[in-house]
Amino acid sequence: MMTRGATRMTRVVMGHMGPRYFSTTVLRNDPGTGVVGGAAAGLLHGFPANPSEKVAVTWVRHFSAMGSRSASTAALNDKQQEKESSDKKVENAATAAANGGAGKSVVSYWGVPPSKATKPDGTEWKWNCFRPWETYEADMSIDLTKHHAPVTFLDKFAYWTVKVLRFPTDVFFQRRYGCRAMMLETVAAVPGMVGGMLLHCKSLRRFEQSGGWIKALLEEAENERMHLMTFMEVAKPNVYERALVFAVQGVFFNAYFAAYLISPKLAHRIVGYLEEEAVHSYTEFLKELDNGNIENVPAPAIAIDYWRLPKDATLRDVVLVVRADEAHHRDVNHYASDIHYQGQQLKDSPAPLGYH
């Protein structure tokens, strides 16, 4: 009776516990379990015991435990190898960047794919500082002779401020218009960025839209910066010219920032007159090119792609489109100043977006 009771209890316990401790999957998948399969399967399904069952059960239990440990170890090894591989890729990318960007590919944990663009003819776009959809053909029909006659006190103040600033520029650069253009573009790109930044903050503080003027002024700043990128290919700045940029840009940024906070109409009027002087400077640049005093070299590749110039474009073609850009900036800033003079805010008048 005791033997029958014990046997029955063993069957019940193993019926519940067997599937957890004795994996039939291991037995089926391992071709080396042929002898054990019958005995262990019989035990799992409650068949009567036999003398070989004890050995079989012990073997299966140890085999299952060892299989689980081996599988866990294999999984950990796979994860460790994957992590090491990822770390190695990041390390290689960092090494490539340190060696001058060889390879140009960056492996990042964040998975941000690098954007790729192509030209209309299907060739690869090689510029990262601007994209094909940002290029345009300059409007050459703009009136270059327009001038805002100073009438009010602020207008006269802005006009004579620009005239005074022009004097040291003429003394320093004289007839070196390539260097002059390059250096002045480092300053010309500041007003649009400062004005756009201040309008952006104002829009956030007052919970109101800007009428598109934030984007318009930032477009102007970006356009001026592209002028600089172009003329850097024509005239290489030396050490003292770079130092001059640091000094002039630092002073002009803070001065214009303060002027825009105090009187936006004065700030825009100053930029309008600065752009008038820029149109005059590029006209003189063209005269030097036409007279042969400056070599009319081929246009830089960046200028050809940015302004959609013909492949055989020259420096003269570049100066023409840059001068047209400056004339458009002149109009935009005088227009912005007029809006303020008429007692309105910039947001009340739609901005001339894409006005090149």
Phi, psi and chi 1 to 4 in degrees:
 res  aa     phi    psi   chi1   chi2   chi3   chi4
   1 MET       -  -44.7  -65.9  -65.5  -68.2      -
   2 MET   -62.3  -37.8  -66.8  -65.7  -68.4      -
   3 THR   -68.3  -41.6  -56.7      -      -      -
   4 ARG   -65.2  -41.6  -70.7 -179.0 -178.8  177.9
   5 GLY   -63.1  -41.6      -      -      -      -
   6 ALA   -66.1  -40.1      -      -      -      -
   7 THR   -64.1  -42.7  -58.0      -      -      -
   8 ARG   -64.5  -41.9 -171.4  174.8  -59.7  170.1
   9 MET   -64.4  -38.3 -176.8  178.4  -65.1      -
  10 THR   -63.1  -40.9  -58.8      -      -      -
  11 ARG   -62.7  -43.6  -71.2  179.1  179.6  178.0
  12 VAL   -63.1  -47.3  173.5      -      -      -
  13 VAL   -62.5  -44.6  170.9      -      -      -
  14 MET   -70.1  -27.5  -66.0  -53.7  -61.4      -
  15 GLY   -63.3  -33.8      -      -      -      -
  16 HIS   -87.8  -39.7  -70.0  -74.9      -      -
  17 MET   -91.1  -22.3  -57.6  -64.5  -67.2      -
  18 GLY   -56.7  -49.8      -      -      -      -
  19 PRO   -60.1  -23.6  -25.6   34.9      -      -
  20 ARG   -81.6  -36.4  -61.4 -175.6 -178.7 -178.3
  21 TYR   -98.4  -22.8  -75.6   92.9      -      -
  22 PHE  -122.1  104.7  -54.7   97.8      -      -
  23 SER   -85.7  114.4  173.3      -      -      -
  24 THR   -69.9  -21.5   56.9      -      -      -
  25 THR   -64.2  -41.1  -56.6      -      -      -
  26 VAL   -61.9  -41.3  175.4      -      -      -
  27 LEU   -65.4  -40.0  -64.9  176.1      -      -
  28 ARG   -71.0  -37.9  -75.0 -163.5  -60.2  -90.3
  29 ASN   -79.7  -23.8  -68.4  -21.1      -      -
  30 ASP   -93.5  116.9 -166.9  -21.7      -      -
  31 PRO   -68.0  -11.6   25.6  -34.2      -      -
  32 GLY   -90.6   14.1      -      -      -      -
  33 THR  -109.5   27.0   58.4      -      -      -
  34 GLY   -61.3  -46.7      -      -      -      -
  35 VAL   -71.1  -40.8  177.7      -      -      -
  36 VAL   -72.4  -29.7  179.3      -      -      -
  37 GLY   -54.4  -47.5      -      -      -      -
  38 GLY   -64.7  -46.3      -      -      -      -
  39 ALA   -66.0  -48.0      -      -      -      -
  40 ALA   -67.4  -41.0      -      -      -      -
  41 ALA   -63.1  -37.3      -      -      -      -
  42 GLY   -62.3  -41.6      -      -      -      -
  43 LEU   -64.7  -42.1  178.0   61.0      -      -
  44 LEU   -64.6  -31.4  -67.1  176.6      -      -
  45 HIS   -97.8    9.6  -68.1   86.4      -      -
  46 GLY    80.6   24.9      -      -      -      -
  47 PHE   -74.1  161.0  -64.3  149.0      -      -
  48 PRO   -61.5  144.7  -24.5   33.5      -      -
  49 ALA   -73.7  157.8      -      -      -      -
  50 ASN  -140.4  168.9   56.7   61.9      -      -
  51 PRO   -58.5  -29.1  -25.7   33.8      -      -
  52 SER   -86.2   -6.1   64.6      -      -      -
  53 GLU   -65.6  -38.2 -144.5  170.2   38.3      -
  54 LYS   -61.3  -45.8 -177.1  175.6 -179.0 -179.2
  55 VAL   -64.8  -40.3  177.2      -      -      -
  56 ALA   -63.8  -43.3      -      -      -      -
  57 VAL   -64.5  -43.0  170.3      -      -      -
  58 THR   -60.9  -41.9  -56.1      -      -      -
  59 TRP   -65.8  -42.7 -170.5   86.8      -      -
  60 VAL   -65.8  -40.5  171.1      -      -      -
  61 ARG   -62.8  -45.2  -72.3 -165.9   61.9 -178.1
  62 HIS   -66.3  -38.7  -78.5  -75.5      -      -
  63 PHE   -64.1  -42.3  178.5   85.6      -      -
  64 SER   -64.8  -42.6  176.2      -      -      -
  65 ALA   -64.0  -43.4      -      -      -      -
  66 MET   -66.1  -36.9  -72.1 -173.8  -66.4      -
  67 GLY   -63.6  -41.5      -      -      -      -
  68 SER   -64.4  -42.9  -59.7      -      -      -
  69 ARG   -64.8  -41.0  -69.3  173.6 -176.2  173.5
  70 SER   -64.1  -40.6  -60.7      -      -      -
  71 ALA   -64.4  -40.9      -      -      -      -
  72 SER   -63.7  -42.8  -60.6      -      -      -
  73 THR   -63.2  -40.4  -56.1      -      -      -
  74 ALA   -64.3  -40.6      -      -      -      -
  75 ALA   -64.4  -42.0      -      -      -      -
  76 LEU   -64.0  -40.1  -70.6  174.2      -      -
  77 ASN   -64.1  -39.5  -71.6  -22.7      -      -
  78 ASP   -62.4  -44.7  -69.9  -17.7      -      -
  79 LYS   -63.4  -41.2  -70.7 -177.8  178.9  179.5
  80 GLN   -65.8  -40.9 -174.8  175.1    1.9      -
  81 GLN   -65.1  -39.0  -69.8  177.0   -1.8      -
  82 GLU   -63.9  -42.3 -177.1  179.1   -7.5      -
  83 LYS   -64.6  -43.0 -176.5  177.1 -176.9  -59.4
  84 GLU   -63.3  -39.5  -69.9  176.2   -5.9      -
  85 SER   -63.4  -42.5  177.0      -      -      -
  86 SER   -64.6  -44.6  176.8      -      -      -
  87 ASP   -61.5  -37.1  -67.3  -17.1      -      -
  88 LYS   -66.8  -38.2 -166.0  169.6 -176.0  178.4
  89 LYS   -63.6  -44.6  -71.8 -179.7  179.8  178.7
  90 VAL   -63.1  -40.4  173.9      -      -      -
  91 GLU   -65.2  -40.1 -177.4  179.5   -6.6      -
  92 ASN   -65.1  -39.5  -69.1  -21.3      -      -
  93 ALA   -64.9  -41.3      -      -      -      -
  94 ALA   -64.5  -39.5      -      -      -      -
  95 THR   -64.3  -40.5  -56.4      -      -      -
  96 ALA   -63.3  -40.4      -      -      -      -
  97 ALA   -65.1  -38.7      -      -      -      -
  98 ALA   -68.2  -25.9      -      -      -      -
  99 ASN   -91.0   22.0  -68.2  -26.5      -      -
 100 GLY    98.5   17.1      -      -      -      -
 101 GLY    79.9   25.5      -      -      -      -
 102 ALA   -61.9  132.4      -      -      -      -
 103 GLY    94.5  -35.9      -      -      -      -
 104 LYS    63.4    1.0  -61.5  -64.7 -176.7 -177.2
 105 SER   -96.3  138.1   60.1      -      -      -
 106 VAL  -119.0  123.1  176.9      -      -      -
 107 VAL   -94.6  123.6  179.6      -      -      -
 108 SER  -128.9  143.1  172.1      -      -      -
 109 TYR   -62.8  -27.2  165.3   77.5      -      -
 110 TRP   -81.2  -12.1  -53.6  106.7      -      -
 111 GLY    69.9   28.0      -      -      -      -
 112 VAL   -83.8  114.9  179.5      -      -      -
 113 PRO   -76.2  140.5   28.7  -33.7      -      -
 114 PRO   -68.8  137.2   24.7  -32.7      -      -
 115 SER   -79.0  138.1   59.6      -      -      -
 116 LYS  -122.1  140.6  -66.1 -176.4  178.6  179.8
 117 ALA  -133.6  157.3      -      -      -      -
 118 THR  -130.8  157.2   57.4      -      -      -
 119 LYS   -75.8  165.7  -65.4 -178.2  178.7 -179.7
 120 PRO   -55.8  -28.5  -27.1   34.7      -      -
 121 ASP   -84.8    1.9   58.9    2.5      -      -
 122 GLY    94.7   -8.1      -      -      -      -
 123 THR   -74.9  159.0   57.7      -      -      -
 124 GLU   -70.0  139.8 -176.8 -180.0   -1.4      -
 125 TRP   -85.3  121.6 -174.4  -99.3      -      -
 126 LYS   -99.0   -2.2   63.4  179.0 -179.5  178.8
 127 TRP   -99.7  130.5  -51.6  107.5      -      -
 128 ASN   -96.1  -17.5  -68.7  -30.4      -      -
 129 CYS   -79.9  -14.0   53.2      -      -      -
 130 PHE  -157.8  159.6   66.2  100.7      -      -
 131 ARG  -114.1  164.2  -67.4  -54.6 -168.4 -175.3
 132 PRO   -56.1  -35.4  -24.9   33.4      -      -
 133 TRP   -74.7   -6.0   51.4   86.8      -      -
 134 GLU   -96.5   -3.8  -63.5  174.4  -32.5      -
 135 THR   -81.2  162.9   64.4      -      -      -
 136 TYR  -163.7  167.3   64.2   96.4      -      -
 137 GLU  -103.1  124.8  -65.7 -178.8    6.2      -
 138 ALA   -64.4  142.9      -      -      -      -
 139 ASP   -82.4  103.2  176.8   17.9      -      -
 140 MET   -86.8   -2.2  -52.1  -63.5  -68.6      -
 141 SER   -88.2    0.3   62.9      -      -      -
 142 ILE   -66.5  147.0 -170.1  168.3      -      -
 143 ASP   -75.6  117.1 -173.4   -3.2      -      -
 144 LEU   -86.4   -9.1  -59.4  173.7      -      -
 145 THR   -96.4   -1.0   61.9      -      -      -
 146 LYS   -61.4  143.7  -78.4 -175.1  176.9  179.5
 147 HIS  -150.5  135.7  167.7   65.9      -      -
 148 HIS   -91.6  113.1  177.9   81.1      -      -
 149 ALA   -72.4  123.8      -      -      -      -
 150 PRO   -70.4  127.7   24.5  -31.5      -      -
 151 VAL  -119.4  -53.0  177.8      -      -      -
 152 THR   -78.2  170.4   66.0      -      -      -
 153 PHE   -62.0  -43.3  170.7   75.8      -      -
 154 LEU   -64.7  -37.4  -72.5 -179.5      -      -
 155 ASP   -62.7  -45.7  -76.7   -5.2      -      -
 156 LYS   -65.0  -38.0  -66.3  178.2 -179.8  178.8
 157 PHE   -62.7  -44.6  178.9   81.7      -      -
 158 ALA   -64.3  -42.9      -      -      -      -
 159 TYR   -61.9  -49.1  178.1   79.1      -      -
 160 TRP   -74.5  -25.7  -73.1  109.0      -      -
 161 THR   -62.0  -44.7  -62.4      -      -      -
 162 VAL   -66.5  -40.1  172.9      -      -      -
 163 LYS   -63.0  -39.3  -72.1  -63.3 -176.5 -179.0
 164 VAL   -66.3  -40.2  169.6      -      -      -
 165 LEU   -67.7  -26.5  -67.8  175.2      -      -
 166 ARG   -71.7  -30.4  179.9 -178.4  170.8  178.3
 167 PHE   -58.5  -53.6  177.2   74.2      -      -
 168 PRO   -64.5  -27.3   21.3  -32.1      -      -
 169 THR   -66.1  -43.2  -54.8      -      -      -
 170 ASP   -64.4  -38.2  -69.2  -20.6      -      -
 171 VAL   -68.1  -41.2  172.2      -      -      -
 172 PHE   -73.7  -45.8 -174.5   81.2      -      -
 173 PHE   -96.4  -27.1  -67.1  106.3      -      -
 174 GLN    53.1 -117.2  -62.3 -179.7    0.2      -
 175 ARG   -99.3   11.3  -47.8  -60.9  -68.7 -178.2
 176 ARG   -85.2   79.9  -64.8 -177.8  -61.5  132.6
 177 TYR   -73.9  -25.1  -74.6  100.9      -      -
 178 GLY   -64.0  -50.6      -      -      -      -
 179 CYS   -66.3  -36.9  -66.7      -      -      -
 180 ARG   -61.2  -47.0 -178.5 -168.3 -171.8  107.0
 181 ALA   -63.0  -43.4      -      -      -      -
 182 MET   -62.4  -44.5  178.2 -169.7   62.6      -
 183 MET   -70.2  -40.7  -63.3  -63.3  -67.8      -
 184 LEU   -69.1  -28.8  -68.6 -177.4      -      -
 185 GLU   -69.0  -23.5  -65.1  -63.0   -9.8      -
 186 THR   -67.5  -24.3   63.9      -      -      -
 187 VAL   -93.7  -37.1  174.4      -      -      -
 188 ALA   -64.1  -24.6      -      -      -      -
 189 ALA   -80.8   -5.2      -      -      -      -
 190 VAL   -78.1  -47.3  170.9      -      -      -
 191 PRO   -57.4  -42.6  -26.0   35.6      -      -
 192 GLY   -62.5  -40.2      -      -      -      -
 193 MET   -68.5  -42.2 -178.1   59.6   65.5      -
 194 VAL   -65.6  -47.7  172.2      -      -      -
 195 GLY   -62.2  -43.6      -      -      -      -
 196 GLY   -63.2  -39.3      -      -      -      -
 197 MET   -65.1  -45.0  175.6 -173.1   66.8      -
 198 LEU   -67.9  -38.0  -69.2  176.2      -      -
 199 LEU   -67.1  -35.0  -72.9  179.8      -      -
 200 HIS   -61.8  -47.7  175.4   76.3      -      -
 201 CYS   -65.0  -38.2  -65.8      -      -      -
 202 LYS   -63.7  -41.0 -178.9 -179.7  178.7  179.7
 203 SER   -62.6  -38.0  176.1      -      -      -
 204 LEU   -69.7  -40.6  -61.8  178.3      -      -
 205 ARG   -67.8  -39.6  -69.8 -165.2  -50.6  -89.5
 206 ARG   -97.5    0.2  -62.0 -168.7  176.6 -177.0
 207 PHE    55.7   48.7  -55.7   95.5      -      -
 208 GLU  -139.9  156.9   62.1 -175.3   18.0      -
 209 GLN   -79.1  168.2   49.6   84.7   21.9      -
 210 SER  -109.4    0.4   68.3      -      -      -
 211 GLY    72.2   14.7      -      -      -      -
 212 GLY    87.5    1.6      -      -      -      -
 213 TRP   -73.3  -27.5  -79.9   95.0      -      -
 214 ILE   -60.7  -50.8  -63.4  173.5      -      -
 215 LYS   -63.8  -39.9 -175.2  175.7  179.0   61.4
 216 ALA   -62.3  -43.6      -      -      -      -
 217 LEU   -71.2  -36.6  -67.5  177.6      -      -
 218 LEU   -68.6  -34.3  -66.6 -178.6      -      -
 219 GLU   -61.2  -40.9  -80.2 -177.1   -7.5      -
 220 GLU   -62.1  -45.0  176.5 -173.6  -45.4      -
 221 ALA   -61.6  -42.0      -      -      -      -
 222 GLU   -66.5  -39.0  175.4   63.7   12.0      -
 223 ASN   -63.1  -42.4 -176.0 -113.5      -      -
 224 GLU   -64.9  -36.2  -64.4  -76.1    9.0      -
 225 ARG   -66.2  -35.8 -169.3 -176.5   66.7   84.3
 226 MET   -67.3  -30.9  -71.6  -55.0  -59.5      -
 227 HIS   -59.8  -43.6  -66.5  175.3      -      -
 228 LEU   -63.5  -45.5  173.3   63.4      -      -
 229 MET   -58.9  -33.3  -63.2  -62.7  104.1      -
 230 THR   -71.6  -50.0  -61.5      -      -      -
 231 PHE   -73.4  -16.2  -76.1  111.2      -      -
 232 MET   -65.2  -25.0  -79.9  179.3   59.1      -
 233 GLU   -78.4  -17.9  -59.4  -65.1  -36.5      -
 234 VAL   -95.7  -44.3  177.5      -      -      -
 235 ALA  -128.4  120.8      -      -      -      -
 236 LYS   -87.4  125.3  -58.0  -64.5 -177.1 -178.3
 237 PRO   -72.9  141.2   26.6  -33.8      -      -
 238 ASN   -92.2 -173.2   52.8   36.6      -      -
 239 VAL   -65.9  -47.9  175.7      -      -      -
 240 TYR   -72.1  -26.2   68.2   85.2      -      -
 241 GLU   -70.4  -37.0  -73.3  174.2  -20.6      -
 242 ARG   -65.1  -40.2  -69.2  176.8 -179.8  -89.1
 243 ALA   -64.3  -37.4      -      -      -      -
 244 LEU   -63.5  -37.6 -177.9   63.9      -      -
 245 VAL   -61.0  -44.2  169.4      -      -      -
 246 PHE   -57.0  -47.3  -89.3   91.2      -      -
 247 ALA   -68.8  -50.5      -      -      -      -
 248 VAL   -65.5  -43.9  173.2      -      -      -
 249 GLN   -64.4  -39.3 -168.8 -178.8   82.0      -
 250 GLY   -62.8  -44.3      -      -      -      -
 251 VAL   -69.1  -46.3  172.6      -      -      -
 252 PHE   -67.1  -39.3 -176.1   75.3      -      -
 253 PHE   -58.2  -50.3  179.8   92.8      -      -
 254 ASN   -68.2  -37.9  -70.5  -76.3      -      -
 255 ALA   -66.0  -43.7      -      -      -      -
 256 TYR   -70.1  -35.9 -170.5   79.6      -      -
 257 PHE   -58.0  -47.7 -176.5   89.6      -      -
 258 ALA   -65.5  -41.3      -      -      -      -
 259 ALA   -63.2  -39.5      -      -      -      -
 260 TYR   -68.9  -35.4 -154.7   98.2      -      -
 261 LEU   -66.8  -39.8  -73.3  176.0      -      -
 262 ILE   -75.8  -47.6  -63.3  170.8      -      -
 263 SER  -151.7   96.4  176.1      -      -      -
 264 PRO   -59.0  -34.3  -23.9   33.8      -      -
 265 LYS   -67.1  -34.5   60.8 -176.3  175.3 -176.7
 266 LEU   -68.5  -43.1  171.0   63.6      -      -
 267 ALA   -61.4  -45.6      -      -      -      -
 268 HIS   -68.1  -33.5  -78.4  -66.7      -      -
 269 ARG   -66.5  -40.0 -169.0   67.3   79.5 -161.8
 270 ILE   -59.6  -44.8  -70.2  174.9      -      -
 271 VAL   -65.7  -37.3  177.8      -      -      -
 272 GLY   -58.4  -43.3      -      -      -      -
 273 TYR   -71.6  -34.0  -75.0  128.4      -      -
 274 LEU   -61.5  -40.3  -78.3  173.1      -      -
 275 GLU   -69.4  -32.1  -60.8  -64.4   -4.1      -
 276 GLU   -62.0  -42.1  -71.6 -174.7   16.0      -
 277 GLU   -66.4  -33.7  -67.9  -62.9  -28.4      -
 278 ALA   -65.7  -40.9      -      -      -      -
 279 VAL   -60.0  -42.0  171.1      -      -      -
 280 HIS   -64.3  -42.0  172.9   75.2      -      -
 281 SER   -64.3  -42.1  -65.5      -      -      -
 282 TYR   -71.7  -28.2  -76.4  113.6      -      -
 283 THR   -64.8  -41.3  -59.6      -      -      -
 284 GLU   -66.0  -36.8  -65.9  -62.6  -44.1      -
 285 PHE   -59.0  -44.4 -163.9  165.9      -      -
 286 LEU   -63.3  -38.7  -73.4  170.7      -      -
 287 LYS   -61.9  -41.4  -69.3  179.6 -179.6  178.4
 288 GLU   -65.2  -37.6  -67.4  -65.3  -51.8      -
 289 LEU   -65.8  -43.7  -74.7  167.8      -      -
 290 ASP   -67.5  -31.5  -67.1  -21.4      -      -
 291 ASN   -82.3   -4.9  -66.5  -26.7      -      -
 292 GLY    82.2    7.0      -      -      -      -
 293 ASN   -74.5  -22.5  -62.6  -32.7      -      -
 294 ILE  -123.9  132.9  -61.1  177.0      -      -
 295 GLU   -68.5  131.5 -177.1 -178.3    0.5      -
 296 ASN   -87.1   78.2 -169.7   22.2      -      -
 297 VAL   -75.6  164.3  -62.1      -      -      -
 298 PRO   -60.2  147.7  -24.1   33.3      -      -
 299 ALA   -67.3  141.9      -      -      -      -
 300 PRO   -59.3  149.2  -21.2   31.9      -      -
 301 ALA   -60.5  -35.6      -      -      -      -
 302 ILE   -64.9  -35.0 -169.2  172.0      -      -
 303 ALA   -70.9  -38.5      -      -      -      -
 304 ILE   -61.3  -42.6  -67.5  175.5      -      -
 305 ASP   -75.5  -37.8  -73.2  -21.9      -      -
 306 TYR   -70.0  -43.2 -175.8   67.2      -      -
 307 TRP   -99.3    6.3  -76.8  -74.4      -      -
 308 ARG    55.4   46.3  -57.4  177.3 -171.0  173.3
 309 LEU   -81.3  158.9  -62.5  173.7      -      -
 310 PRO   -65.2  158.9   19.4  -30.5      -      -
 311 LYS   -61.3  -29.2  -62.3  -64.7 -176.5 -178.5
 312 ASP   -96.3   21.5   57.9  -11.9      -      -
 313 ALA   -64.0  153.5      -      -      -      -
 314 THR  -119.3  179.1   62.4      -      -      -
 315 LEU   -59.6  -34.1  177.5   59.3      -      -
 316 ARG   -62.1  -40.7 -171.5  179.0 -168.4  -79.5
 317 ASP   -63.0  -37.6  -61.6  -44.0      -      -
 318 VAL   -65.2  -44.3  174.3      -      -      -
 319 VAL   -63.2  -36.9  175.1      -      -      -
 320 LEU   -62.6  -45.1  -76.3  171.4      -      -
 321 VAL   -72.8  -34.1  -65.4      -      -      -
 322 VAL   -66.1  -41.3  171.0      -      -      -
 323 ARG   -62.0  -39.1 -176.5  177.4   64.0  170.4
 324 ALA   -63.4  -40.4      -      -      -      -
 325 ASP   -59.1  -44.7  -74.4  -11.8      -      -
 326 GLU   -63.9  -36.0  -57.3  -66.0    5.1      -
 327 ALA   -65.5  -36.8      -      -      -      -
 328 HIS   -67.4  -41.0  -75.0   84.2      -      -
 329 HIS   -63.5  -36.3  -60.5  162.4      -      -
 330 ARG   -56.6  -49.6  172.0 -156.7   64.8 -166.3
 331 ASP   -63.3  -42.8  -65.9   -7.9      -      -
 332 VAL   -62.9  -43.9  170.5      -      -      -
 333 ASN   -74.1  -37.7  -78.8  -82.9      -      -
 334 HIS   -64.7  -37.3  -80.7  -45.9      -      -
 335 TYR   -64.4  -42.5  172.0   56.8      -      -
 336 ALA   -63.3  -40.2      -      -      -      -
 337 SER   -65.5  -39.3 -176.8      -      -      -
 338 ASP   -62.7  -36.5  -70.8  -16.2      -      -
 339 ILE   -59.7  -46.1  -67.3  173.9      -      -
 340 HIS   -65.7  -39.2  -75.5  -70.8      -      -
 341 TYR   -61.8  -29.3  -94.5  104.6      -      -
 342 GLN   -87.6   12.4  -65.1  172.4   14.8      -
 343 GLY    77.7   17.8      -      -      -      -
 344 GLN  -111.5  170.9  -60.7 -177.7   28.1      -
 345 GLN  -102.2  156.3  -61.8  -66.7  -39.3      -
 346 LEU   -59.2  -33.8  -68.8 -178.3      -      -
 347 LYS   -66.2  -17.6   64.7 -177.3 -179.1   65.3
 348 ASP   -77.4  -15.7  -60.2  -33.1      -      -
 349 SER  -123.3  127.4  -59.9      -      -      -
 350 PRO   -58.1  136.8  -21.5   32.6      -      -
 351 ALA   -75.2  147.5      -      -      -      -
 352 PRO   -80.0   74.7   28.7  -32.9      -      -
 353 LEU   -67.3  141.5  -65.0  174.5      -      -
 354 GLY    67.2   22.0      -      -      -      -
 355 TYR   -84.8   96.9 -177.8   68.3      -      -
 356 HIS  -117.7      -  -66.7  -64.4      -      -
